Amino acid sequence: MKAREEEIFGKISNGERLTREDGIELYRADLAFLGCAASRVRRRLHPSNRVTFVLDRNIYLTNICVAQCSFCAFSRDASGGEGYVLSHEEILAKVRELADAGGTQVMIQGGLNPELGLEYYAGLVRKIRAHFPRIHVHSFSPPEIDMLARREGMSDSEVLSALKRAGLNSLPGGGAEILADRVRSVISPKKISAEDWIKVMRSAHGAGLRSTATMVFGHVETLEERISHLLRLRDLQDETGGFRAFICWSLSPRKTPGLRDLRMTGGWDYLRTVAVARLMLDNIPNIQSGWVTEGHRLAQAALEFGANDMGGVLTEELVISPTGIGFETAAEEMVRLIRQSGYQPVQRDTNYAVVKEFDS
């Protein structure tokens, strides 16, 4: 082991906070060292042999989006003839299917469609809560909140308070990509800025709405910008304590013409990034492995690089699949994958409370 790696490993062993320079050095470290260090932190935070997952459903209320991000294969222009907006009744039917299957969480998101106002969103949440009070509404990413605030002439806090009164429970961390405006000017120039993403999340946490945090990597960002992204999340978590979990995934080049000029990444980089995130994000309790984008085998491997959760057993997925990624699973398959990795499978709810335990 190199002297610098030994120094960092000593800090990790002593529970000391890592610096920006430490994070950059970790990206150059031996992969086995990273796995060992991240597993040590994982065991410290989660001493049991459990790996959790949640039975949920993603619902995409509209594919009409004005952001036109270069990496997106899902969004459509309003005038192109392929756009759609789901009615409240259509969404309620999908939530009913989730409830009938024993699911506990619905994640509703969509494109940035300026025709949809706050009442569409708040009215939808009210109906879901009225019909399915046990379903946790984990919905509407920061770019959607920002769009609604601008459309309605309201502050982020006012929009979030209105949605919370309607019954919104928590926010997903979508739209973060890389929290560096240089990167965003290349891949998503019309989307919310890095500072505005942080501002919405700060407002959400202040309103009592907890959330997840995300990172999409492997395109035009530098390693330094990845670490800066993690540090911005860590700083906000120090301030608010509102992040439940962190999820990262790599960009897929398949069937996404806008990615021609962007750099791609691979499995080793994914595992390295999961491990670095576990080591840098010392105040975010849960790290999810991304089977939806990375596949089952790599998601299993991520459990040895700091991840303690397999995320959602999605019963509907429309954003990743248009890029050519075709990974699917069900609760039974998730249980098998976790057992096969040597852990005890546990179905959880959004708050990480146990719903059902399975034999290991």
C-alpha positions in Angstrom: 0.0 0.0 0.0 1.3 3.5 -0.9 2.1 5.9 1.9 -0.7 8.2 0.9 -3.2 5.4 0.9 -2.0 4.3 4.3 -2.5 7.8 5.6 -6.1 7.9 4.2 -6.9 4.4 5.5 -5.7 5.6 8.9 -8.1 8.5 8.8 -10.9 6.2 7.7 -10.1 3.7 10.5 -10.2 6.6 13.0 -13.5 7.9 11.7 -11.9 11.2 10.6 -13.5 13.3 7.8 -11.7 13.1 4.5 -10.7 16.2 2.6 -11.1 17.2 -1.0 -7.5 16.2 -1.6 -8.2 12.8 0.0 -11.1 12.3 -2.3 -9.1 13.0 -5.4 -6.4 10.6 -4.2 -9.0 7.9 -3.7 -9.8 7.9 -7.4 -6.1 7.0 -8.0 -6.0 4.3 -5.3 -5.9 0.6 -5.8 -9.4 -0.7 -6.3 -9.0 -3.5 -3.7 -7.9 -0.9 -1.2 -11.0 1.1 -2.0 -13.3 -1.8 -1.6 -11.8 -2.7 1.7 -12.0 0.8 3.1 -15.6 1.4 1.9 -16.7 -2.0 3.3 -15.2 -1.0 6.7 -17.3 2.2 6.7 -20.4 0.3 5.6 -20.0 -2.2 8.5 -19.5 0.6 10.9 -22.8 2.3 9.8 -24.7 -0.9 9.2 -23.2 -3.7 11.4 -25.9 -6.2 10.5 -25.7 -8.5 7.5 -28.8 -7.0 5.9 -29.2 -5.5 2.5 -32.5 -3.6 1.9 -34.8 -2.8 -1.0 -38.1 -1.1 -1.5 -41.1 -2.2 -3.5 -42.0 0.9 -5.5 -43.2 2.2 -8.8 -41.9 5.0 -11.0 -44.6 6.9 -12.9 -43.6 9.5 -15.5 -46.5 12.0 -15.7 -45.3 13.7 -18.9 -42.4 13.3 -21.4 -42.8 16.9 -22.7 -39.8 18.8 -21.6 -38.2 22.1 -22.4 -34.8 21.3 -20.9 -33.7 19.1 -23.8 -30.6 17.7 -22.0 -28.0 16.1 -24.3 -28.1 12.8 -22.5 -31.9 12.3 -22.4 -33.6 9.8 -24.7 -37.0 10.1 -22.9 -38.1 13.7 -23.4 -40.2 15.0 -26.4 -41.1 18.4 -27.7 -44.7 19.5 -27.3 -45.2 20.0 -31.0 -43.6 16.7 -32.1 -46.6 14.5 -31.8 -45.0 12.0 -29.4 -45.5 13.9 -26.2 -48.0 12.9 -23.6 -49.5 14.0 -20.3 -51.1 11.5 -18.0 -54.4 12.3 -16.4 -54.9 12.0 -12.7 -57.1 9.0 -13.3 -54.4 7.2 -15.3 -51.8 7.8 -12.6 -54.3 6.6 -9.9 -54.8 3.4 -11.8 -51.0 2.8 -11.8 -50.8 3.5 -8.1 -53.6 1.1 -7.5 -51.6 -1.6 -9.2 -48.7 -0.8 -6.9 -50.8 -1.0 -3.8 -52.4 -4.3 -4.9 -48.9 -5.7 -5.3 -47.9 -4.7 -1.8 -45.8 -1.8 -2.8 -45.2 1.1 -0.4 -43.6 3.9 -2.5 -44.5 5.8 -5.6 -42.0 8.1 -7.3 -43.7 10.4 -9.8 -41.6 12.6 -12.0 -41.7 14.0 -15.5 -40.3 16.4 -18.0 -40.3 20.1 -17.4 -43.7 20.8 -19.0 -44.6 24.5 -18.6 -48.2 23.7 -19.3 -48.6 21.9 -16.0 -49.2 24.2 -13.0 -49.1 23.7 -9.2 -52.7 22.6 -9.0 -52.0 19.7 -11.4 -49.2 18.5 -9.0 -50.9 19.3 -5.7 -54.3 17.9 -6.9 -52.6 14.7 -7.9 -50.9 14.3 -4.5 -54.2 14.9 -2.7 -56.0 12.3 -4.7 -53.2 9.7 -4.1 -53.2 10.3 -0.4 -57.0 10.2 -0.2 -57.2 6.8 -2.1 -54.0 5.2 -0.9 -53.0 6.7 2.5 -50.4 4.0 3.1 -48.5 4.8 -0.1 -45.5 7.0 0.5 -45.4 9.8 -2.2 -41.7 10.2 -3.0 -42.0 12.6 -5.9 -41.1 15.7 -7.9 -37.4 16.4 -8.3 -35.7 19.9 -7.8 -36.0 20.9 -11.4 -39.7 20.4 -11.3 -40.0 22.3 -8.1 -38.0 25.2 -9.6 -40.1 25.2 -12.7 -43.3 25.4 -10.7 -42.0 28.2 -8.6 -41.1 30.2 -11.6 -44.3 29.5 -13.4 -46.5 30.4 -10.4 -44.4 33.4 -9.2 -43.8 31.7 -5.9 -40.7 30.8 -3.9 -39.4 27.2 -3.7 -40.5 27.1 -0.1 -44.0 28.2 -0.9 -44.4 25.5 -3.6 -42.9 22.8 -1.3 -45.2 23.9 1.5 -48.2 23.6 -0.8 -47.2 20.2 -1.9 -46.6 19.0 1.6 -50.0 20.2 2.7 -51.4 18.2 -0.2 -49.7 15.1 1.2 -46.2 15.0 -0.4 -43.9 12.9 1.8 -40.4 13.3 0.3 -38.4 14.3 -2.8 -36.2 12.2 -5.1 -32.8 13.7 -5.9 -33.1 13.8 -9.7 -31.6 16.6 -11.8 -28.4 16.8 -9.9 -26.2 15.3 -12.6 -22.9 16.9 -11.6 -23.2 20.0 -9.4 -20.8 22.1 -11.4 -22.2 24.8 -13.8 -19.3 24.2 -16.3 -20.6 20.6 -16.7 -24.2 21.6 -16.8 -23.6 24.2 -19.5 -22.5 21.3 -21.7 -25.0 18.5 -20.9 -28.0 20.3 -19.6 -27.8 24.1 -20.2 -31.5 24.7 -19.9 -31.9 22.9 -16.6 -31.7 24.2 -13.1 -28.3 25.5 -12.0 -26.1 23.7 -9.4 -26.8 26.4 -6.8 -30.5 26.3 -7.5 -30.6 22.5 -7.1 -29.0 22.9 -3.7 -31.4 25.8 -2.8 -34.4 23.6 -3.6 -33.1 20.8 -1.5 -32.3 23.2 1.4 -35.9 24.4 1.2 -37.3 20.9 1.1 -35.4 19.8 4.1 -36.4 23.0 5.9 -40.0 22.2 5.2 -39.6 18.8 6.8 -39.4 16.9 3.5 -36.5 14.5 3.4 -34.9 13.4 0.1 -32.3 11.4 -1.7 -29.2 12.7 -3.5 -27.9 11.6 -6.8 -25.0 11.9 -9.2 -24.7 11.1 -12.9 -21.1 10.7 -14.0 -19.0 9.5 -16.9 -19.4 12.3 -19.4 -17.6 15.6 -19.4 -16.9 16.1 -15.7 -13.4 15.9 -14.2 -12.5 13.9 -11.1 -12.2 17.1 -9.2 -15.8 18.0 -10.2 -17.0 14.7 -9.0 -15.4 15.3 -5.6 -16.8 18.8 -5.5 -20.3 17.4 -6.1 -19.9 15.0 -3.2 -18.6 17.8 -0.9 -21.6 20.0 -1.8 -23.9 17.2 -0.8 -21.9 16.6 2.4 -22.0 20.3 3.3 -25.8 20.5 2.8 -26.2 17.3 4.9 -24.2 18.9 7.7 -26.6 21.9 7.5 -29.9 20.1 7.2 -29.6 16.4 7.8 -32.2 15.9 5.2 -30.7 13.3 2.8 -31.7 9.7 3.4 -29.5 8.1 0.7 -27.1 8.7 -2.1 -27.5 7.0 -5.6 -25.0 7.4 -8.4 -25.1 5.9 -11.9 -23.0 6.1 -15.1 -24.2 7.6 -18.4 -25.2 5.1 -21.1 -24.3 5.9 -24.7 -26.8 3.5 -26.3 -29.5 5.0 -28.5 -28.8 8.5 -27.3 -27.6 10.6 -30.2 -26.8 13.6 -28.0 -24.0 11.6 -26.4 -21.7 11.5 -29.4 -19.2 13.9 -28.0 -19.4 12.8 -24.4 -16.9 10.6 -22.6 -18.3 7.2 -21.4 -17.3 5.1 -18.4 -17.4 1.5 -17.3 -17.9 -1.0 -14.5 -14.6 -0.4 -12.6 -15.3 3.3 -12.6 -18.8 2.7 -11.2 -17.4 0.6 -8.4 -14.7 3.1 -7.6 -17.3 5.9 -7.5 -19.6 4.0 -5.2 -16.7 3.4 -2.8 -15.5 7.0 -3.0 -19.0 8.2 -2.3 -19.3 5.9 0.8 -16.0 7.2 2.1 -16.6 10.9 1.4 -20.3 11.1 2.4 -19.7 10.2 6.1 -23.0 11.9 7.1 -25.4 10.2 4.6 -26.5 6.9 6.0 -27.4 4.8 3.0 -25.7 4.2 -0.4 -27.8 2.5 -3.1 -26.4 0.2 -5.8 -27.8 1.0 -9.2 -29.0 -2.2 -10.8 -31.3 -0.3 -13.2 -28.4 1.3 -15.0 -25.5 -1.0 -14.1 -27.1 -4.4 -14.2 -27.5 -7.1 -11.6 -24.0 -8.3 -11.4 -22.4 -4.9 -11.0 -25.0 -4.0 -8.5 -24.2 -7.1 -6.5 -20.5 -6.1 -6.7 -21.3 -2.7 -5.4 -22.4 -4.3 -2.1 -18.7 -5.0 -1.5 -17.8 -1.4 -2.3 -19.9 0.4 0.3 -23.5 0.0 -0.8 -26.0 -1.3 1.7 -29.2 -0.9 -0.3 -30.5 -2.2 -3.7 -33.0 0.6 -4.2 -36.4 0.1 -5.7 -37.9 -2.9 -7.4 -39.3 -0.7 -10.2 -42.6 -1.9 -11.7 -42.3 0.8 -14.4 -39.2 2.5 -15.8 -39.3 4.7 -18.9 -36.3 7.1 -18.6 -33.4 4.6 -18.6 -35.0 2.1 -21.0 -35.0 4.3 -24.1 -31.2 4.5 -23.9 -31.0 0.7 -24.6 -30.6 -0.4 -21.0 -33.0 -3.3 -20.4 -32.4 -4.5 -16.9 -35.6 -5.6 -15.1 -36.3 -7.4 -11.8 -39.0 -8.3 -9.4 -39.1 -8.7 -5.6 -38.4 -12.4 -5.8 -35.4 -11.8 -8.1 -34.1 -9.0 -5.7 -34.3 -11.4 -2.8 -32.3 -14.0 -4.8 -29.7 -11.5 -5.8 -29.1 -10.3 -2.2 -29.0 -13.9 -0.9 -26.6 -14.8 -3.7 -24.3 -12.0 -2.5 -24.2 -13.4 1.0 -26.5 -11.0 2.7 -30.0 -11.2 4.3 -32.7 -9.5 2.1 -35.0 -7.1 3.9 -37.8 -5.2 2.3 -38.0 -1.7 3.7 -40.2 1.4 3.3 -39.0 4.8 2.2 -37.9 5.7 5.7 -35.9 2.5 5.9 -38.3 0.8 8.4 -38.5 -2.9 8.0 -41.5 -4.2 6.0 -40.5 -7.8 5.6 -37.5 -9.9 6.5 -36.4 -12.9 4.4 -34.1 -15.8 5.4 -30.5 -15.2 4.4 
